[in-house]
Amino acid sequence: MKKGQIFEGIIERVDFPNKGLVKVQEEGKELRYVTVKNAIPGQKVRFIINKFKKGNAEGRLLEVLETSPLETRKPVCSIFPACGGCMYQTVPYEEQMKMKEGQIRRVMDEAVEGEYLFEGVKASPKEFAYRNKMEFSFGDEYKDGPLTLGLHKKGSTYDVLTASDCKLVHEDMNKILVCVLEYFKEQGISYYKKMQHVGYLRHLLLRRGDTTGEILVNLVTTTQEEYDLSELKEQLLQLPLEGKIVGILHILNDSLSDVVKSDETRVLYGQDFFYEKLLGLEFKITPFSFFQPNTKGAEVLYETVREYIGDIRDLTVFDLFSGTGTISQVLAPVAKKVIGVEIVEEAVEAAKENAARNGLSNCKFIAGDVFKVLDEIEEKPDVIILDPPRDGIHPKALPKILDYGVDRIVYISCKMTSLARDLEMIQQRGYTVEKMTAVDQFCETVHVETIVLIQKKNS
């Protein structure tokens, strides 16, 4: 088997994250598995071998020759399956959850020592229109084509498809996207070309409170050109929306990398924040502050965390990698004290403000790297919550966390392979995995949040 060879086969299963496995028979040789991304179990596919990793062959999907028996629904948006925004809209939701359950079990059964209780995957209360945040890119669908605004084509870092009827977001967001795209098309304004580093339009970052309906519109451009955006602002404010635009921001970003960030932010209208409500608490959210992208799913997630952590009435809780302090504030009413640690200073400021707004005086938030901050905290935790970024916990920070020797740890992970790696050290240090569940925060996609209760042996 070598690069460039083309094969056909049936996807047997999909492993996390998005790795379809297909058996290939070469003449006179043993059957071997090839990994093909962006496929659904049961599909017959044509693919080309494009690389080898640690001796394993990887293929790029060229064509779906036959749909999967699992695909019993019609697509709900106009750019499926070309769009890379979501994968599974043709698969009934129950089947999507079964698929994710299988992926978790295959990773975790290998990572966990001994028996543990797996409580299945909990559904998102909303299957569609659940996302409260979306980053859309400006570009074109093909080289030198008309201006587009939306999501990247599956497997492409350049081609952008206009997502005018995206079903992961509220209809308000689609109306805003169409308005912005039509305005700049009429003006004939250029988009930023990543390779040449020239052009103006970069991203449209939209955030909408699922419970409040408050909307923040963030237009991200370079400083290479200058335009009066007052006409666009007026058009946006006249849109017939279910929710309400509370802020329109012009974010300037001259970074060479294709990342949404701000060198300078200009408020064109209103304010630079919006409010969202979660489990009876109110949160102020700024353009870049982290907040779970599925509000209703986050309520299920945090209620599960509360259940897993148990009775914390007279206990001090450390919430490490605390973001804007949502978990800290959900636990504070039933704990003695909660200390949140987060490296992003903007998120820590938001957490302090939110805690004050929600009348919580037993929350403390510290900005800094968990690895360094733990040396400076005088208090000792009774219970620890871990909610690290996708890549898991830094191998230098994890031993420090485990040195506290607390009885209970609850670990929340959005990337189960990182969790599996961290569990190896956690178990070596005298902990066992008691039980585990997952919350499907990201319907129609390959992602899922896993929650694990870890107990000190003999505690």
For each residue, the residues with C-beta under 8 A, 3 or more apart:
1: 5 24 26 32 49 57
2: 5 49
3: 49 50 51 52
4: 48 49
5: 1 2 48 49
6: 46 47 48 49 62
7: 22 24 34 46 47 49 59
8: 44 45 46 47 65
9: 22 23 24 34 44 45 47
10: 22 23 42 43 44 45
11: 14 20 21 22 36 39 40 41 42 43 45 68
12: 21 22 23 41
13: 20 21 41 102
14: 11 18 19 20 21 39 40 41 99 103 446
15: 19 21 103 106 107
16: 19 103 104 106 107 416 417 446
17: 415 417 446 447
18: 14 37 38 87 446
19: 14 15 16 35 36 37
20: 11 13 14 35 36 37 38 39 40 41 43 45
21: 11 12 13 14 15 33 34 35 36
22: 7 9 10 11 12 33 34 36 39 45 47 59
23: 9 10 12 31 32 33 34
24: 1 7 9 31 32 33 34 57
25: 29 31
26: 1 29 32
27:
28:
29: 25 26 32
30:
31: 23 24 25
32: 1 23 24 26 29 57
33: 21 22 23 24 56 57
34: 7 9 21 22 23 24 47 49 57 58 59
35: 19 20 21 56 57 58 59
36: 11 19 20 21 22 39 45 47 58 59 60 61
37: 18 19 20 58 60 61 155
38: 18 20 61 84 87 154 155
39: 11 14 20 22 36 43 45 61 64
40: 11 14 20 43 68 70 71 87 88 90 91
41: 11 12 13 14 20 68 70 99
42: 10 11 68 69 70 71
43: 10 11 20 39 40 64 65 66 67 68 71
44: 8 9 10 64 65 66
45: 8 9 10 11 20 22 36 39 61 62 63 64 65
46: 6 7 8 61 62 63 65
47: 6 7 8 9 22 34 36 59 60 61 62
48: 4 5 6 59 60 62
49: 1 2 3 4 5 6 7 34 57 58 59
50: 3 58 59 60
51: 3 57 58
52: 3 55 56 57 58
53: 56 58
54:
55: 52
56: 33 35 52 53
57: 1 24 32 33 34 35 49 51 52
58: 34 35 36 37 49 50 51 52 53
59: 7 22 34 35 36 47 48 49 50
60: 36 37 47 48 50 155
61: 36 37 38 39 45 46 47 64 155
62: 6 45 46 47 48
63: 45 46
64: 39 43 44 45 61 67 81
65: 8 43 44 45 46
66: 43 44
67: 43 64 71 90
68: 11 40 41 42 43 71 91
69: 42 72
70: 40 41 42 91 92 95
71: 40 42 43 67 68 90 91
72: 69 90 91 92
73: 76 89 90 91 92
74: 90
75: 80 81 89 90
76: 73 80 89 128 167
77: 80 83 89 163 165 166 167
78: 164 165
79: 82 83 150 151 161 162 163
80: 75 76 77 83 86 89 90
81: 64 75 87 90 154
82: 79 153 154 161
83: 77 79 80 86 150 151 152 153 154 161 163
84: 38 151 152 153 154 155 156
85: 151 163 166 168 445
86: 80 83 89 168 444 445
87: 18 38 40 81 444 445 446
88: 40 91 96 99 444 445 446
89: 73 75 76 77 80 86 167 444
90: 40 67 71 72 73 74 75 80 81
91: 40 68 70 71 72 73 88 95 96 99
92: 70 72 73 95 96
93: 96 97 123 127 443
94: 97 98
95: 70 91 92 98 99
96: 88 91 92 93 99 100 440 443 444
97: 93 94 100 101 120 121 123 440
98: 94 95 101 102
99: 14 41 88 91 95 96 102 103
100: 96 97 103 104 121 438 440 448
101: 97 98 104 105 120 121 438
102: 13 98 99 105 106
103: 14 15 16 99 100 106 107 416 448
104: 16 100 101 107 108 118 121 416 436 438 448 450
105: 101 102 108 109 118
106: 15 16 102 103 109 110
107: 15 16 103 104 110 111 416 417 420
108: 104 105 111 112 116 118 416 419 420 436 450
109: 105 106 112
110: 106 107 420
111: 107 108 419 420 421 423 424
112: 108 109 116 423 427 433 436
113: 427 432 433
114: 432 433
115:
116: 108 112 432 433 434 435 436
117: 434 435 436
118: 104 105 108 435 436 437
119: 435 436 437
120: 97 101 437 438
121: 97 100 101 104 437 438 439 440 448
122: 300 304 437 438 439 440
123: 93 97 127 440
124: 127 130 294 296 297 300 439 440 441 443
125: 296 297 299 300
126: 129 130 294 296 297 443
127: 93 123 124 130 443 444
128: 76 167 168 443 444
129: 126 167 168 169 170 171
130: 124 126 127 168 210 293 294 295 296 297 443
131: 134 168 169 293 294
132: 207 208 209 210 276 291 293 294 295
133: 205 206 207 208 291 293
134: 131 166 168 169 173 205 206
135: 203 204 205 260
136: 149 150 151 163 177 203 204 205 206
137: 149 150 151 152 160 202 203
138: 147 148 149 160 184 191 192 201 202 203 204
139: 147 148 149 158 159 160 191
140: 143 144 145 146 147 148 159 160 191
141: 145 146 148 153 159 160 161 162
142: 145 159
143: 140
144: 140
145: 140 141 142 148
146: 140 141 185
147: 138 139 140 181 184 185 189 191 201
148: 138 139 140 141 145 160 161 162 181
149: 136 137 138 139 160 162 163 177 180 181 184 204
150: 79 83 136 137 160 161 162 163 164 166 177
151: 79 83 84 85 136 137 160 161 163 166
152: 83 84 137 156 157 158 159 160 161
153: 82 83 84 141 156 159 160 161
154: 38 81 82 83 84
155: 37 38 60 61 84
156: 84 152 153 159
157: 152 194 258
158: 139 152 194
159: 139 140 141 142 152 153 156
160: 137 138 139 140 141 148 149 150 151 152 153
161: 79 82 83 141 148 150 151 152 153
162: 79 141 148 149 150 177 181
163: 77 79 83 85 136 149 150 151 166 174 177
164: 78 150 174 177 178 181
165: 77 78 174
166: 77 85 134 150 151 163 169 173 174 177
167: 76 77 89 128 129 444
168: 85 86 128 129 130 131 134 443 444
169: 129 131 134 166 173 174 206 208
170: 129 173 174 208 210 242 243
171: 129 174 175 242
172: 175 176 208 213 215 241 242 243
173: 134 166 169 170 176 177 206 208 215
174: 163 164 165 166 169 170 171 177 178
175: 171 172 178 179 239 240 241
176: 172 173 179 180 204 206 215 217 236 239 241 245
177: 136 149 150 162 163 164 166 173 174 180 181 204 206
178: 164 174 175 181 182
179: 175 176 182 183 232 235 236 239
180: 149 176 177 183 184 204 217 219 232 236
181: 147 148 149 162 164 177 178 184 185
182: 178 179 185 186
183: 179 180 186 187 231 232 235
184: 138 147 149 180 181 187 189 201
185: 146 147 181 182 188
186: 182 183
187: 183 184 227
188: 185
189: 147 184 200 201 225 227
190: 198 199 200 201 225
191: 138 139 140 147 199 200 201 202
192: 138 197 198 199 200 201 202 221 222 224
193: 196 197 198 199
194: 157 158 197 258
195:
196: 193 199
197: 192 193 194 256
198: 190 192 193 224
199: 190 191 192 193 196 222 224
200: 189 190 191 192 221 222 224 225 227
201: 138 147 184 189 190 191 192 221
202: 137 138 191 192 220 221 222 253 260
203: 135 136 137 138 218 219 220 260
204: 135 136 138 149 176 177 180 217 218 219 220
205: 133 134 135 136 218 220 251 260 287
206: 133 134 136 169 173 176 177 215 216 217 218
207: 132 133 215 216 218 274 285 287
208: 132 133 169 170 172 173 213 214 215 216 243 274
209: 132 212 213 214 215 243 274 275 276 277 285 295
210: 130 132 170 276 295 296
211: 276 277 278 295
212: 209 243 274 275 276 277
213: 172 208 209 242 243 244
214: 208 209 243 244 246 274 275 276
215: 172 173 176 206 207 208 209 241 243 244 245 246 247 274
216: 206 207 208 245 246 247 249 272 273 274 285 287
217: 176 180 204 206 236 245 247 248 249
218: 203 204 205 206 207 249 251 287
219: 180 203 204 229 232 248 249 250 251
220: 202 203 204 205 251 252 253 260 262
221: 192 200 201 202 225 250 251 252 253
222: 192 199 200 202 225 252 253 254
223: 226 252 254 263
224: 192 198 199 200 254
225: 189 190 200 221 222
226: 223
227: 187 189 200
228: 231
229: 219 232 233 250 268
230: 233 234 268
231: 183 228 234 235
232: 179 180 183 219 229 235 236
233: 229 230 236 237 248 268 269
234: 230 231 237 238
235: 179 183 231 232 238 239
236: 176 179 180 217 232 233 239 245 248
237: 233 234 245 248 269
238: 234 235
239: 175 176 179 235 236 245
240: 175
241: 172 175 176 215 244 245
242: 170 171 172 213
243: 170 172 208 209 212 213 214 215
244: 213 214 215 241
245: 176 215 216 217 236 237 239 241 248 269 270
246: 214 215 216 270 271 274
247: 215 216 217 267 269 270 271 272 273 274
248: 217 219 233 236 237 245 267 268 269 270
249: 216 217 218 219 265 266 267 268 272 287
250: 219 221 229 265 266 268
251: 205 218 219 220 221 260 262 264 265 266 287
252: 220 221 222 223 262 263 264 265 266
253: 202 220 221 222 260 261 262 263
254: 222 223 224 263
255: 259 261 263
256: 197
257:
258: 157 194
259: 255
260: 135 202 203 205 220 251 253 288
261: 253 255 288
262: 220 251 252 253 265 287 288
263: 223 252 253 254 255
264: 251 252
265: 249 250 251 252 262 272 287
266: 249 250 251 252
267: 247 248 249 270 271 272
268: 229 230 233 248 249 250
269: 233 237 245 247 248
270: 245 246 247 248 267
271: 246 247 267 274
272: 216 247 249 265 267 286 287
273: 216 247 284 285 286
274: 207 208 209 212 214 215 216 246 247 271 284 285
275: 209 212 214 282 283 284 285
276: 132 209 210 211 212 214 282 283 285 291 295
277: 209 211 212 280 281 282 283
278: 211 281 283 295 298 299 302 326 330
279: 299 302 303 330
280: 277
281: 277 278 326 329 330 354 358
282: 275 276 277 354 357 358
283: 275 276 277 278 291 324 326 350 354
284: 273 274 275 350 353 354 357
285: 207 209 216 273 274 275 276 289 291 324 350
286: 272 273 289 346 350
287: 205 207 216 218 249 251 262 265 272
288: 260 261 262 346
289: 285 286 323 324 344 346 347 350
290: 323 324 344 347
291: 132 133 276 283 285 298 323 324 326
292: 295 297 298 301 326 441
293: 130 131 132 133 441 442
294: 124 126 130 131 132 297 298 441 442
295: 130 132 209 210 211 276 278 292 298 299
296: 124 125 126 130 210 299 300
297: 124 125 126 130 292 294 300 301 439 440 441 449
298: 278 291 292 294 295 301 302 326 441
299: 125 278 279 295 296 302 303
300: 122 124 125 296 297 303 304 439
301: 292 297 298 304 305 412 439 441 449 451
302: 278 279 298 299 305 306 326 327 330
303: 279 299 300 306 307
304: 122 300 301 307 308 437 439 451
305: 301 302 308 309 327 330 331 385 410 412 451
306: 302 303 309 330 331 334
307: 303 304 310
308: 304 305 410 435 451 453
309: 305 306 312 317 331 383 385 408 410
310: 307 408
311:
312: 309 315 317 331 334 335 336 382 383
313: 334 335 336
314: 336
315: 312 335 336 382 383
316: 335 336 337 338 339 379 380 381 382 383
317: 309 312 328 331 335 337 338 339 381 382 383 384 385
318: 338 339 341 381 383 384 385 404
319: 322 325 327 328 331 338 339 340 341 385 387
320: 340 341 370 384 385 386 387 388 401
321: 341 342 343 370 386 387 388 389 393
322: 319 325 327 328 340 341 342 347 351 365 387
323: 289 290 291 326 327 342 344 347 351 387
324: 283 285 289 290 291 347 350 351 354
325: 319 322 328 329 340 342 347 348 350 351 352 354 355 363 365
326: 278 281 283 291 292 298 302 323 329 330
327: 302 305 319 322 323 330 331 340 385 387 412
328: 317 319 322 325 331 332 338 339 340 351 355 363 365
329: 281 325 326 332 338 351 354 355 358 360 363
330: 278 279 281 302 305 306 326 327
331: 305 306 309 312 317 319 327 328 334 335 338 385
332: 328 329 335 338 355 360 362 363
333: 360
334: 306 312 313 331
335: 312 313 315 316 317 331 332 338 362
336: 312 313 314 315 316 362
337: 316 317 362 363 364 379
338: 316 317 318 319 328 329 331 332 335 362 363 364
339: 316 317 318 319 328 363 364 365 366 377 379 381
340: 319 320 322 325 327 328 348 351 363 364 365 366
341: 318 319 320 321 322 365 366 368 370 373 374 377
342: 321 322 323 325 347 348 351 365 366 367
343: 321 367 368 369 370
344: 289 290 323 347 348 367
345: 348 349 367
346: 286 288 289 349 350
347: 289 290 322 323 324 325 342 344 350 351
348: 325 340 342 344 345 351 352 365 366 367
349: 345 346 352 353
350: 283 284 285 286 289 324 325 346 347 353 354
351: 322 323 324 325 328 329 340 342 347 348 354 355 363 365
352: 325 348 349 355 356 365
353: 284 349 350 356 357
354: 281 282 283 284 324 325 329 350 351 357 358
355: 325 328 329 332 351 352 358 360 363 365
356: 352 353 359 360
357: 282 284 353 354
358: 281 282 329 354 355
359: 356
360: 329 332 333 355 356 363
361:
362: 332 335 336 337 338
363: 325 328 329 332 337 338 339 340 351 355 360
364: 337 338 339 340
365: 322 325 328 339 340 341 342 348 351 352 355
366: 339 340 341 342 348 373 376 377
367: 342 343 344 345 348
368: 341 343 372 373 376
369: 343 372 373 397
370: 320 321 341 343 373 374 393 394 397 400 401
371: 374 394 396 397 400
372: 368 369 375 376
373: 341 366 368 369 370 376 377
374: 341 370 371 377 397 400 401
375: 372 400
376: 366 368 372 373
377: 339 341 366 373 374
378:
379: 316 337 339
380: 316 404
381: 316 317 318 339 384 404 406
382: 312 315 316 317 406 407
383: 309 312 315 316 317 318 406 407 408 409 410
384: 317 318 320 381 401 404 406 408 409 410
385: 305 309 317 318 319 320 327 331 409 410 412
386: 320 321 393 401 409 410 411 412
387: 319 320 321 322 323 327 411 412
388: 320 321 391 392 393 413 418
389: 321 392
390: 414 415 418
391: 388 415 418
392: 388 389 413 415 418 419 421 422
393: 321 370 386 388 397 398 401 422
394: 370 371 397 398
395: 398 399 425
396: 371 399 400
397: 369 370 371 374 393 394 400 401
398: 393 394 395 401 402 422 425 426
399: 395 396 402 403 425 429
400: 370 371 374 375 396 397 403
401: 320 370 374 384 386 393 397 398 404
402: 398 399 405 425 426 429 431
403: 399 400
404: 318 380 381 384 401
405: 402 456
406: 381 382 383 384 409 456
407: 382 383 455 456 459
408: 309 310 383 384 453 454 455 456 459
409: 383 384 385 386 406 426 431 453 454
410: 305 308 309 383 384 385 386 451 452 453 454
411: 386 387 419 422 426 451 452 454
412: 301 305 327 385 386 387 449 450 451
413: 388 392 416 418 419 449 450 451 452
414: 390 441 447 448 449 450
415: 17 390 391 392 418 419
416: 16 103 104 107 108 413 419 420 448 450
417: 16 17 107 420 421
418: 388 390 391 392 413 415 421 422
419: 108 111 392 411 413 415 416 422 423 450 452
420: 107 108 110 111 416 417 423 424
421: 111 392 417 418 424
422: 392 393 398 411 418 419 425 426
423: 111 112 419 420 426 427 433 452 454
424: 111 420 421 427 428
425: 395 398 399 402 422 428 429
426: 398 402 409 411 422 423 429 431 454
427: 112 113 423 424 431 432 433
428: 424 425
429: 399 402 425 426
430: 456 457
431: 402 409 426 427 454 455 456 457
432: 113 114 116 427 454 455 457
433: 112 113 114 116 423 427 436 452 453 454 455
434: 116 117 453 454 455
435: 116 117 118 119 308 452 453
436: 104 108 112 116 117 118 119 433 450 451 452 453
437: 118 119 120 121 122 304 450 451
438: 100 101 104 120 121 122 448 449 450 451
439: 121 122 124 297 300 301 304 448 449 451
440: 96 97 100 121 122 123 124 297 443 448 449
441: 124 292 293 294 297 298 301 414 447 448 449
442: 293 294 445 446 447 448
443: 93 96 124 126 127 128 130 168 440
444: 86 87 88 89 96 127 128 167 168
445: 85 86 87 88 442
446: 14 16 17 18 87 88 442
447: 17 414 441 442
448: 100 103 104 121 414 416 438 439 440 441 442
449: 297 301 412 413 414 438 439 440 441
450: 104 108 412 413 414 416 419 436 437 438
451: 301 304 305 308 410 411 412 413 436 437 438 439
452: 410 411 413 419 423 433 435 436
453: 308 408 409 410 433 434 435 436
454: 408 409 410 411 423 426 431 432 433 434
455: 407 408 431 432 433 434 459
456: 405 406 407 408 430 431 459
457: 430 431 432
458:
459: 407 408 455 456
